[in-house]
């Protein structure tokens, strides 16, 4: 019986650890926070009342204008604060392709 309990606790611990890691991967990162600051996304978030995180809209009320968050970020960095960049495209809204030329850029060459 002791061996089956020991095995069961290992399985439970493994499942709990896997669920915890999965939850960490889904954690939203506010683009205006010092450690996860993203200039363009923060400007858009302050102006638009929220931001997209991996395709989902996150409503957010920002109590100060954009320069406040930028200055806060700069002070944080100059004081040795660690910055954790977000994955590429994390702040993009659904259906928006950033970069590249694809169909969006077709017909927009010089002189056209």
C-alpha positions as CSV (number, residue, x, y, z in Angstrom):
1,X,0.0,0.0,0.0
2,X,2.9,2.4,0.8
3,X,4.3,2.0,-2.7
4,X,1.0,2.8,-4.4
5,X,0.6,6.0,-2.2
6,X,4.2,7.0,-3.0
7,X,3.5,6.5,-6.8
8,X,0.2,8.4,-6.5
9,X,1.9,11.4,-4.8
10,X,4.5,11.5,-7.6
11,X,1.9,11.6,-10.3
12,X,-0.1,14.3,-8.4
13,X,3.0,16.4,-7.9
14,X,3.9,16.1,-11.6
15,X,0.4,17.1,-12.6
16,X,0.4,20.1,-10.2
17,X,3.8,21.2,-11.6
18,X,2.6,20.9,-15.2
19,X,-0.5,22.9,-14.5
20,X,1.5,25.6,-12.7
21,X,3.9,25.9,-15.6
22,X,1.0,26.2,-18.1
23,X,-0.6,28.9,-16.0
24,X,2.7,30.9,-16.0
25,X,2.8,30.8,-19.8
26,X,-0.6,32.4,-19.9
27,X,0.2,35.2,-17.5
28,X,-0.5,38.6,-19.1
29,X,2.1,41.2,-19.1
30,X,0.9,44.8,-19.0
31,X,2.9,46.8,-21.6
32,X,3.1,49.8,-19.3
33,X,4.6,48.0,-16.3
34,X,8.3,48.8,-15.7
35,X,9.6,45.2,-16.1
36,X,7.6,44.4,-19.2
37,X,7.5,47.9,-20.8
38,X,6.7,48.0,-24.6
39,X,6.7,51.5,-26.0
40,X,4.2,51.1,-28.8
41,X,1.9,48.8,-27.0
42,X,1.9,51.1,-23.9
43,X,1.1,54.1,-26.0
44,X,-1.8,52.2,-27.7
45,X,-3.0,50.9,-24.3
46,X,-3.1,54.3,-22.7
47,X,-4.9,55.8,-25.7
48,X,-7.3,52.9,-26.2
49,X,-8.2,51.9,-22.7
50,X,-6.5,48.5,-22.8
51,X,-4.4,46.2,-24.8
52,X,-4.4,42.9,-26.7
53,X,-2.6,40.0,-25.1
54,X,-2.1,37.0,-27.4
55,X,-5.2,37.9,-29.4
56,X,-7.5,38.7,-26.4
57,X,-8.6,42.2,-25.4
58,X,-7.6,43.2,-21.9
59,X,-9.5,46.3,-20.7
60,X,-7.4,48.5,-18.5
61,X,-7.8,52.0,-17.0
62,X,-4.6,54.0,-17.0
63,X,-4.7,56.9,-14.6
64,X,-1.8,58.9,-16.1
65,X,-0.8,60.0,-19.6
66,X,1.8,57.8,-21.5
67,X,4.9,59.9,-20.6
68,X,4.3,59.0,-16.9
69,X,4.7,55.3,-17.8
70,X,7.7,55.9,-20.0
71,X,9.5,58.0,-17.4
72,X,8.8,55.3,-14.8
73,X,10.2,52.7,-17.0
74,X,13.4,54.7,-17.7
75,X,13.9,55.3,-14.0
76,X,13.5,51.6,-13.3
77,X,16.1,50.7,-15.9
78,X,18.6,53.4,-14.9
79,X,18.3,52.1,-11.3
80,X,19.3,48.6,-12.5
81,X,15.8,47.1,-12.8
82,X,15.5,43.9,-14.9
83,X,13.4,44.1,-18.0
84,X,11.6,41.0,-19.3
85,X,10.7,41.3,-22.9
86,X,7.4,39.8,-24.1
87,X,7.2,37.3,-26.9
88,X,7.0,38.7,-30.4
89,X,3.4,39.5,-31.4
90,X,2.0,39.1,-27.9
91,X,0.4,42.6,-28.0
92,X,-0.9,42.3,-31.6
93,X,-4.6,42.4,-32.1
94,X,-6.2,39.4,-33.9
95,X,-5.9,39.6,-37.7
96,X,-3.1,42.2,-37.6
97,X,0.2,41.2,-39.2
98,X,3.1,43.3,-38.2
99,X,6.2,43.4,-40.4
100,X,6.7,41.7,-43.8
101,X,5.0,42.7,-47.0
102,X,2.5,40.0,-47.8
103,X,-0.9,41.0,-49.2
104,X,-1.2,44.1,-47.0
105,X,1.9,45.7,-48.6
106,X,0.9,44.7,-52.1
107,X,0.6,47.7,-54.4
108,X,2.1,50.1,-51.9
109,X,5.5,50.4,-53.6
110,X,7.2,53.7,-54.3
111,X,5.4,55.8,-56.9
112,X,2.2,53.8,-56.8
